[in-house]
């Protein structure tokens, strides 16, 4: 079966301008129960940066025979040894300490199998609440250490369960929640006529917010423009997948009644309209359009990669050689946007620029 899937990156770990810090260690003031004690000796490291799958182990002295629970020698997530009382309060706070670098966002994953989670937590002295087991907390003042106090649980006579603590957050879309994808990967602006210039691709993704997590992201202003989007084509029979488009989010719309989310997407080339370049001016009988090309390439941010493998036979033409044959003894490129500069070059040299499915810039003759 051929399917389309998409991934939208909401939060990323790292220390760059758009990244939300890194995690290095976790610790808890209480031990885990008899099948997760080993997590304490490793600083609860198995749940750093990941989300573990919740199991339903048989617990001696608590679980009943015949309920389908199985004996389990080891849990790879944290299950506390202290139970909540009949009101859901723990006799003493669980205190989880998270250390890292420049932490400005974090996600705490509790028991998403049995829908158990705290009624509230304190994080660095501030109170937070949520209505589901996955808590994403953003806009934290940058810090290298977080102290999380957990004093209660939404279910009486149950322990704290932590199945993951991480920063990276993505919206993963497949046949379970995807309502529709409409996107283009055009290589020409007009299929009926020769065309040149920058060709920017765009589209729309619609999906259902099944568990309400995207609504939580919206409440924390995380549904922004400029988020990375990857669209893949999958062959489920052969187990193969291929990326067919790399885009950025542009505008979001959330229908809170139907919980249907719509996001428009565009490729990275749109950003060139916001990048300003200086005037370029030179005189000489040896000057060609290759001088303009080299200048514009030097002003294009390094994160934009130019394709080195041609898409088809026509791309094998030596673009730089063709540009060096266009002699212009008087060259003047006005100050303006990087977009307008590349567009002017394309108009004079009859070139077109677009992004391929590998998120690389392709330059070829505009035919």
C-alpha positions as CSV (number, residue, x, y, z in Angstrom):
1,X,0.0,0.0,0.0
2,X,1.3,3.5,-0.9
3,X,0.8,6.1,1.8
4,X,1.8,9.7,2.6
5,X,3.0,10.7,6.0
6,X,4.2,14.0,7.4
7,X,6.2,15.1,10.4
8,X,6.1,18.7,11.8
9,X,8.9,19.5,14.3
10,X,7.5,21.7,17.1
11,X,10.5,21.8,19.5
12,X,14.1,20.8,19.0
13,X,16.9,20.1,21.4
14,X,20.2,21.8,21.0
15,X,21.7,25.2,21.8
16,X,21.1,27.0,18.5
17,X,18.9,30.1,18.1
18,X,15.7,28.0,17.5
19,X,16.6,25.1,19.8
20,X,15.4,24.6,23.4
21,X,18.5,23.3,25.2
22,X,19.9,19.8,26.1
23,X,19.4,17.3,28.9
24,X,22.2,15.4,30.5
25,X,21.0,13.8,33.7
26,X,18.0,13.1,35.9
27,X,17.6,12.1,39.5
28,X,14.8,11.4,42.0
29,X,14.7,11.6,45.8
30,X,12.7,8.3,46.0
31,X,13.7,4.9,44.6
32,X,11.7,3.1,42.0
33,X,9.7,0.1,43.0
34,X,11.1,-3.5,43.0
35,X,11.2,-3.7,39.1
36,X,12.5,-0.2,38.3
37,X,15.1,0.3,41.1
38,X,18.0,0.0,38.7
39,X,16.9,3.2,37.1
40,X,18.1,5.1,40.2
41,X,21.6,3.7,40.0
42,X,21.9,5.1,36.5
43,X,20.2,8.5,37.3
44,X,17.0,7.4,35.5
45,X,19.0,7.8,32.3
46,X,16.8,5.3,30.3
47,X,14.1,7.9,30.1
48,X,16.2,10.9,29.1
49,X,15.3,12.1,25.6
50,X,12.9,9.3,24.9
51,X,9.3,8.1,25.5
52,X,9.1,4.5,26.8
53,X,6.1,2.3,26.3
54,X,4.0,1.7,29.4
55,X,3.5,-1.9,30.5
56,X,1.0,-3.5,32.9
57,X,3.1,-5.6,35.2
58,X,1.8,-7.8,38.0
59,X,2.6,-6.1,41.3
60,X,3.0,-8.3,44.4
61,X,0.6,-7.3,47.2
62,X,-1.5,-5.1,44.8
63,X,-2.4,-6.8,41.6
64,X,-5.1,-9.5,41.5
65,X,-4.7,-12.9,39.7
66,X,-6.7,-13.3,36.6
67,X,-6.6,-9.6,35.5
68,X,-4.2,-10.3,32.6
69,X,-1.2,-8.6,34.2
70,X,2.1,-10.5,33.7
71,X,5.1,-10.8,35.9
72,X,7.9,-8.5,34.7
73,X,11.5,-8.6,35.9
74,X,12.4,-5.1,34.8
75,X,10.8,-1.8,33.7
76,X,12.7,0.6,31.4
77,X,10.8,3.6,32.8
78,X,10.4,4.9,36.4
79,X,7.7,3.6,38.6
80,X,7.9,5.0,42.2
81,X,7.8,3.0,45.4
82,X,5.6,5.5,47.3
83,X,1.8,5.3,46.6
84,X,-0.7,8.1,46.7
85,X,-3.4,8.0,49.4
86,X,-7.2,7.8,49.0
87,X,-7.2,11.5,47.9
88,X,-4.4,11.0,45.4
89,X,-1.8,12.8,47.5
90,X,1.7,11.4,48.1
91,X,2.9,11.4,51.7
92,X,6.0,13.3,50.6
93,X,6.7,15.0,47.3
94,X,8.5,13.2,44.6
95,X,11.4,15.6,43.6
96,X,12.8,15.1,40.2
97,X,16.0,17.0,39.3
98,X,16.8,17.6,35.6
99,X,20.2,18.9,34.6
100,X,21.3,20.1,31.2
101,X,22.2,23.2,29.3
102,X,20.1,26.2,28.3
103,X,16.9,24.4,29.0
104,X,13.8,26.5,27.9
105,X,11.3,23.7,27.2
106,X,10.6,20.2,28.4
107,X,8.1,17.4,28.0
108,X,7.2,15.1,30.9
109,X,5.5,11.8,29.9
110,X,3.5,10.0,32.6
111,X,1.3,6.9,32.3
112,X,-0.4,7.3,28.9
113,X,-1.7,3.7,28.9
114,X,-3.9,4.1,32.0
115,X,-4.3,7.9,31.7
116,X,-2.6,8.5,35.1
117,X,-0.8,11.8,35.7
118,X,-0.4,14.5,38.4
119,X,-3.2,16.9,39.2
120,X,-0.5,19.6,39.3
121,X,3.3,20.0,39.5
122,X,5.7,22.7,40.7
123,X,8.6,23.4,38.2
124,X,11.2,25.7,39.6
125,X,8.6,27.2,41.9
126,X,5.9,27.7,39.3
127,X,2.7,25.6,39.2
128,X,1.6,23.8,36.1
129,X,-1.5,21.7,35.2
130,X,-2.6,19.6,32.3
131,X,-5.5,17.4,31.3
132,X,-3.6,14.4,29.8
133,X,-0.4,12.3,30.6
134,X,1.9,14.2,28.2
135,X,2.9,17.6,29.6
136,X,4.9,20.0,27.3
137,X,6.1,23.1,29.1
138,X,7.6,25.8,27.0
139,X,8.8,29.3,27.5
140,X,10.9,28.4,30.6
141,X,13.5,31.0,31.5
142,X,16.8,29.5,30.3
143,X,18.4,27.3,33.0
144,X,20.8,24.5,33.5
145,X,18.7,22.8,36.2
146,X,15.0,22.1,36.7
147,X,13.5,21.0,40.0
148,X,10.1,19.3,39.6
149,X,7.9,18.7,42.7
150,X,5.1,16.1,42.3
151,X,2.8,16.1,45.3
152,X,-0.2,14.3,43.9
153,X,-1.7,11.9,41.4
154,X,-5.0,11.8,39.6
155,X,-5.6,8.2,40.8
156,X,-5.6,7.1,44.4
157,X,-3.3,4.4,45.7
158,X,-1.0,4.5,42.7
159,X,2.7,5.4,42.4
160,X,4.3,8.1,40.2
161,X,5.1,6.8,36.7
162,X,7.5,8.7,34.5
163,X,7.9,7.2,31.0
164,X,10.0,9.9,29.4
165,X,11.5,13.3,29.8
166,X,12.6,15.0,26.6
167,X,12.8,18.2,24.6
168,X,12.2,17.2,21.0
169,X,8.5,17.3,20.1
170,X,7.0,16.5,16.7
171,X,3.5,16.1,15.3
172,X,3.5,12.8,13.5
173,X,0.8,12.4,10.8
174,X,-0.3,9.1,9.2
175,X,-3.5,7.3,8.3
176,X,-4.8,7.5,11.9
177,X,-5.0,11.3,12.1
178,X,-4.2,12.7,8.6
179,X,-7.2,14.2,6.9
180,X,-5.4,15.4,3.7
181,X,-2.2,16.6,2.2
182,X,-2.1,18.9,-0.8
183,X,1.4,19.9,-1.9
184,X,3.4,20.8,-5.0
185,X,7.0,20.1,-6.1
186,X,7.0,22.2,-9.3
187,X,10.0,22.8,-11.5
188,X,8.3,25.5,-13.6
189,X,5.9,28.3,-13.0
190,X,3.9,27.7,-16.2
191,X,3.7,24.3,-17.8
192,X,2.5,25.8,-21.1
193,X,5.2,28.5,-21.6
194,X,8.9,28.7,-21.0
195,X,9.6,30.0,-17.5
196,X,12.4,31.4,-15.5
197,X,12.8,32.9,-12.0
198,X,12.4,31.5,-8.5
199,X,9.7,28.8,-8.2
200,X,8.5,28.4,-4.6
201,X,6.5,25.3,-3.7
202,X,3.6,25.3,-1.2
203,X,0.7,23.3,0.1
204,X,-1.7,22.5,2.9
205,X,-2.0,19.8,5.5
206,X,-5.2,18.9,7.4
207,X,-5.3,16.6,10.4
208,X,-7.3,15.6,13.5
209,X,-6.0,16.5,16.9
210,X,-7.0,13.1,18.4
211,X,-5.5,13.3,21.8
212,X,-5.7,17.1,22.3
213,X,-1.9,17.6,22.4
214,X,-1.9,20.1,19.5
215,X,-4.4,22.2,21.4
216,X,-1.9,22.3,24.2
217,X,0.8,23.4,21.8
218,X,-1.5,26.2,20.6
219,X,-2.1,27.4,24.1
220,X,1.7,27.8,24.6
221,X,2.0,29.6,21.2
222,X,4.1,26.8,19.8
223,X,2.2,26.6,16.5
224,X,4.4,29.1,14.7
225,X,5.6,29.8,11.2
226,X,8.9,28.5,10.1
227,X,8.7,25.0,11.7
228,X,10.3,22.2,9.7
229,X,7.9,19.9,7.8
230,X,8.9,16.6,6.1
231,X,6.5,14.7,3.8
232,X,7.3,11.1,2.9
233,X,6.0,8.6,0.4
234,X,5.8,5.1,1.9
235,X,5.4,1.6,0.4
236,X,4.1,-0.4,3.3
237,X,4.3,-3.7,1.4
238,X,8.1,-3.3,0.8
239,X,8.8,-1.4,3.9
240,X,10.4,1.5,2.0
241,X,10.0,5.2,2.5
242,X,11.2,8.2,0.5
243,X,11.1,11.9,1.4
244,X,9.2,13.8,-1.3
245,X,9.1,17.3,0.2
246,X,10.7,19.5,2.8
247,X,8.7,22.6,3.8
248,X,8.2,25.2,6.5
249,X,4.9,26.0,8.3
250,X,3.4,29.3,7.3
251,X,-0.1,29.7,8.8
252,X,-2.1,27.6,11.3
253,X,-5.8,27.3,11.8
254,X,-7.4,25.2,14.6
255,X,-11.1,24.5,14.7
256,X,-11.6,23.9,18.5
257,X,-15.1,22.3,17.9
258,X,-14.1,19.6,15.4
259,X,-10.4,19.5,16.6
260,X,-9.3,19.7,12.9
261,X,-6.0,21.5,12.3
262,X,-5.0,23.1,9.0
263,X,-1.5,24.4,8.3
264,X,-0.2,25.9,5.1
265,X,3.3,25.0,4.2
266,X,6.0,26.6,2.0
267,X,9.5,25.8,1.0
268,X,12.6,27.6,2.4
269,X,12.9,29.9,-0.6
270,X,10.3,32.2,0.7
271,X,12.8,33.3,3.4
272,X,14.9,34.9,0.7
273,X,12.4,37.8,0.6
274,X,13.5,38.7,4.1
275,X,17.2,38.6,3.6
276,X,18.7,41.9,2.5
277,X,21.8,42.2,0.4
278,X,24.0,45.2,-0.4
279,X,24.4,46.9,-3.8
280,X,26.8,45.0,-6.2
281,X,28.7,47.2,-8.7
282,X,31.6,46.4,-11.0
283,X,33.1,47.5,-14.3
284,X,35.4,45.7,-16.7
285,X,35.4,44.0,-20.1
286,X,36.1,40.7,-18.4
287,X,32.9,40.9,-16.2
288,X,30.2,38.4,-16.8
289,X,27.0,37.1,-15.3
290,X,29.1,34.6,-13.4
291,X,30.3,37.5,-11.2
292,X,26.7,38.2,-10.3
293,X,26.1,34.5,-9.7
294,X,29.1,34.2,-7.4
295,X,28.1,37.4,-5.5
296,X,24.6,36.1,-4.9
297,X,25.8,32.7,-3.9
298,X,28.2,34.3,-1.3
299,X,25.2,36.2,0.2
300,X,23.0,33.0,0.4
301,X,23.2,31.6,4.0
302,X,25.3,28.5,4.3
303,X,22.3,26.4,5.5
304,X,21.0,26.4,1.9
305,X,22.6,23.6,0.0
306,X,23.0,23.7,-3.8
307,X,22.3,20.5,-5.6
308,X,25.3,18.8,-7.1
309,X,23.5,15.8,-8.6
310,X,21.3,16.7,-11.6
311,X,17.6,15.9,-11.6
312,X,17.7,14.9,-15.3
313,X,19.8,15.2,-18.5
314,X,19.0,18.9,-19.0
315,X,20.6,19.7,-15.6
316,X,23.9,18.4,-16.8
317,X,24.4,21.7,-18.7
318,X,27.3,23.7,-17.2
319,X,25.4,26.6,-15.7
320,X,28.6,28.4,-14.6
321,X,30.0,28.0,-18.1
322,X,26.8,29.4,-19.6
323,X,26.9,32.4,-17.2
324,X,30.6,33.1,-18.0
325,X,29.7,33.5,-21.7
326,X,27.3,36.4,-20.9
327,X,29.6,39.4,-20.9
328,X,28.4,42.6,-19.3
329,X,31.1,45.3,-18.9
330,X,28.9,47.4,-16.6
331,X,27.2,45.5,-13.8
332,X,25.0,47.1,-11.3
333,X,22.7,45.1,-8.9
334,X,20.6,47.3,-6.7
335,X,20.4,46.9,-2.9
336,X,17.4,44.8,-2.1
337,X,16.3,41.3,-1.1
338,X,18.2,38.1,-1.9
339,X,15.0,36.9,-3.7
340,X,15.0,40.0,-6.0
341,X,18.7,39.5,-6.7
342,X,18.4,35.9,-7.8
343,X,15.2,36.7,-9.8
344,X,17.1,39.4,-11.7
345,X,19.9,36.9,-12.5
346,X,17.3,34.3,-13.7
347,X,15.5,36.9,-15.9
348,X,18.7,37.9,-17.7
349,X,20.2,34.4,-18.0
350,X,16.9,32.6,-18.5
351,X,17.4,30.3,-15.5
352,X,15.0,28.9,-12.9
353,X,15.5,28.1,-9.3
354,X,13.6,25.6,-7.2
355,X,14.0,23.2,-4.3
356,X,14.1,19.5,-4.9
357,X,12.8,16.8,-2.5
358,X,16.2,16.7,-0.8
359,X,15.8,20.3,0.3
360,X,18.6,21.3,-2.1
361,X,18.5,24.3,-4.4
362,X,18.4,23.4,-8.1
363,X,19.5,25.9,-10.8
364,X,18.8,25.0,-14.4
365,X,17.9,26.6,-17.8
366,X,14.4,27.9,-17.7
367,X,12.7,25.9,-20.5
